[in-house]
């Protein structure tokens, strides 16, 4: 085997390993794409509600925001 053949075989080996790595990553992504994460279910309960809550009246010593209009 000459030096040129060794270089070509090593290059093919590196390309094969790179292709196998990419295929493994793609396979794992495609396999897990449809799964719902358990942690996402737990965090979904912690989302703030979309209902409008009435603001508290404030402290007795605070004035209304439009006190100067009266």
TAQUIMO-V73929 format. One record per residue. N is the residue number from 0. PSI is psi in radians with two decimals (NA if undefined). OMEGA is omega in radians with two decimals (999 if undefined). D_FIRST is the distance of its C-alpha to the first C-alpha in whole Angstrom. Layout:
BEGIN
N|PSI|OMEGA|D_FIRST  N|PSI|OMEGA|D_FIRST
END
This chain:
BEGIN
0|2.23|-3.10|0  1|3.04|-3.12|4  2|-0.63|3.12|7  3|-0.66|3.11|8  4|-0.67|3.12|6  5|-0.73|3.11|7  6|-0.77|-3.13|10  7|-0.71|3.13|11  8|-0.73|3.11|10  9|-0.69|3.12|12  10|-0.73|3.09|15  11|-0.65|3.11|15  12|-0.75|3.11|16  13|-0.74|3.11|18  14|-0.66|3.11|20  15|-0.74|3.11|20  16|-0.71|3.13|22  17|-0.75|3.12|24  18|-0.68|3.12|25  19|-0.66|3.11|26  20|-0.80|3.13|28  21|-0.73|3.13|30  22|-0.67|3.10|31  23|-0.75|3.12|32  24|-0.80|3.14|34  25|-0.70|3.11|36  26|-0.75|-3.13|36  27|-0.66|3.12|38  28|-0.76|-3.13|40  29|-0.61|-3.13|41  30|-0.62|-3.07|42  31|0.06|-3.06|44  32|-0.62|-3.07|46  33|-0.15|-3.08|49  34|2.44|3.06|50  35|2.31|-3.12|53  36|2.41|3.12|52  37|-0.62|3.14|55  38|-0.56|3.11|56  39|-0.63|3.09|56  40|-0.70|3.13|59  41|-0.66|-3.12|61  42|-0.41|3.14|60  43|-0.55|3.13|62  44|-0.41|-3.09|65  45|-0.01|-3.13|65  46|2.49|-3.14|65  47|2.57|-3.12|69  48|2.67|-3.13|71  49|0.00|3.12|72  50|2.52|3.12|76  51|2.14|3.13|78  52|2.51|3.11|80  53|2.46|3.14|83  54|2.54|3.12|83  55|2.68|-3.08|85  56|-0.34|-3.14|88  57|-3.06|-3.13|87  58|2.70|-3.08|89  59|-0.45|-3.11|93  60|-0.08|3.14|93  61|2.51|3.10|91  62|2.81|3.02|92  63|2.79|-3.10|91  64|-0.51|-3.11|89  65|0.71|-3.09|91  66|-0.49|-3.07|94  67|-0.22|-3.13|95  68|-0.32|-3.09|96  69|NA|999|99
END
